[in-house]
Amino acid sequence: MVVPLDKRPRSGPYSGLNYRSARRYLARTFEASALPFAEEDALDLVLGLTGIDHAEYIARGTEFISEDAFERVRQACERRLAGEPVDRILGWRDFYGRRFAIDGVLSPRSDTEVLLLAALEAVADTPSPRLLELGTGSGALAVTLACERKDARLLATDISDAALSTAGVNARAHGVEARVERLRSDWFADVPAQPFDAVLSNPPYITAAAMASLPGEVADHDPALALAGGTDGLDAYRIIIPGARACLRPGGWLGVEIGFDQGQSVAALFQASGYRDVRVRPDPAGLDRTVEGRL
Ligand SMILES: C[S@@+](CC[C@H](N)C(=O)[O-])C[C@H]1O[C@@H](n2cnc3c(N)ncnc32)[C@H](O)[C@@H]1O
């Protein structure tokens, strides 16, 4: 039996919830509403809303949370029950161990770490590499690349002003704004003609049919501009794959994220544009996740 929040005794330092009972309250309430991942969401919310990490949660679980934190938990619970995803409630998502603001942009997914690792591998032997990211969104890829390779310089583009602004916030938060230049551009339209060592993109790739049946938590909270890839989901690849040739040095690398069933079609676009060493990489779940090739 979960005691409702408004029935919990509250006086003096006793806010009515400690870290553990806050987590338990949220988990049971989410379960009762048949929300998936109730336990995970409850823990993420308690940690995010109170500002403690998992080790502190274990050590200080029976300490009472503050009155302010109690109110944040109450409001977050209502928002989650109304269908808002945890990362939108918190305002950030973690990507490759770093925190990214997600105002007005696609919330970066852990699947995208496959493209990040592929890009790091591609420039592993290139000193001071220059990289171009098309459609940077939160900047999760460009900023993480700049953090992981202190000698790299990046140009991060997007057609969305909200994305360029949020990517700027994230670049500053991680101390790499001097090496991550941002540019508003419709794919290659305003990209300067200079050779890059690598170009990468996680473009919109959801088919028109799948867009019509997206779960509400995606459709209502991630921008359509970041998702919709045209009738067959391949519109952006038809521009990016041939277009990147003009931006790459000889031997330069192009990598793109794909939908799980797009490996063959996107690899064929790489081959048709004359790339060599074309390779499809799976994600940890074994699903095709990226395609890459070299000039
Ligand atoms: C799937 S999101 C990827 C965001 C981020 N790179 C990530 O991996 O989380 C695709 C991004 O492409 C941008 N985009 C869509 N159409 C574009 C275009 N014509 N030119 C440049 N960027 C575009 C969207 O605004 C969005 O930020």
The ligand as an SDF file (V2000), in Angstrom:
LIG
                    3D

 27 29  0  0  0  0  0  0  0  0999 V2000
   18.0190   12.3870  -35.7270 C   0  0  0  0  0  0  0  0  0  0  0  0
   18.4150   14.0520  -35.2860 S   0  0  0  0  0  0  0  0  0  0  0  0
   20.0870   13.8160  -34.7300 C   0  0  0  0  0  0  0  0  0  0  0  0
   20.5070   14.7560  -33.6600 C   0  0  0  0  0  0  0  0  0  0  0  0
   21.8610   14.4270  -33.0060 C   0  0  0  0  0  0  0  0  0  0  0  0
   22.9230   14.4540  -33.9910 N   0  0  0  0  0  0  0  0  0  0  0  0
   21.8100   13.0620  -32.3440 C   0  0  0  0  0  0  0  0  0  0  0  0
   22.3990   12.1170  -32.8940 O   0  0  0  0  0  0  0  0  0  0  0  0
   21.1990   12.9410  -31.2650 O   0  0  0  0  0  0  0  0  0  0  0  0
   18.5860   14.7970  -36.8950 C   0  0  0  0  0  0  0  0  0  0  0  0
   18.9990   16.2580  -36.8790 C   0  0  0  0  0  0  0  0  0  0  0  0
   19.0600   16.6880  -38.2520 O   0  0  0  0  0  0  0  0  0  0  0  0
   18.5650   18.0070  -38.3380 C   0  0  0  0  0  0  0  0  0  0  0  0
   18.1140   18.2390  -39.7070 N   0  0  0  0  0  0  0  0  0  0  0  0
   16.9450   17.8770  -40.2990 C   0  0  0  0  0  0  0  0  0  0  0  0
   16.8900   18.3120  -41.5630 N   0  0  0  0  0  0  0  0  0  0  0  0
   18.0630   18.9660  -41.7960 C   0  0  0  0  0  0  0  0  0  0  0  0
   18.5890   19.6440  -42.9340 C   0  0  0  0  0  0  0  0  0  0  0  0
   17.9030   19.7370  -44.0750 N   0  0  0  0  0  0  0  0  0  0  0  0
   19.8190   20.2000  -42.8300 N   0  0  0  0  0  0  0  0  0  0  0  0
   20.5200   20.1040  -41.6510 C   0  0  0  0  0  0  0  0  0  0  0  0
   20.0540   19.4830  -40.5360 N   0  0  0  0  0  0  0  0  0  0  0  0
   18.8370   18.9210  -40.6140 C   0  0  0  0  0  0  0  0  0  0  0  0
   17.4490   18.0490  -37.3130 C   0  0  0  0  0  0  0  0  0  0  0  0
   17.1440   19.3660  -36.9470 O   0  0  0  0  0  0  0  0  0  0  0  0
   18.0260   17.1990  -36.1910 C   0  0  0  0  0  0  0  0  0  0  0  0
   18.6980   17.9790  -35.2470 O   0  0  0  0  0  0  0  0  0  0  0  0
  1  2  1  0
  2  3  1  0
  2 10  1  0
  3  4  1  0
  4  5  1  0
  5  6  1  0
  5  7  1  0
  7  8  2  0
  7  9  1  0
 10 11  1  0
 11 12  1  0
 11 26  1  0
 12 13  1  0
 13 14  1  0
 13 24  1  0
 14 15  1  0
 14 23  1  0
 15 16  2  0
 16 17  1  0
 17 18  1  0
 17 23  2  0
 18 19  1  0
 18 20  2  0
 20 21  1  0
 21 22  2  0
 22 23  1  0
 24 25  1  0
 24 26  1  0
 26 27  1  0
M  CHG  2   2   1   9  -1
M  END
$$$$
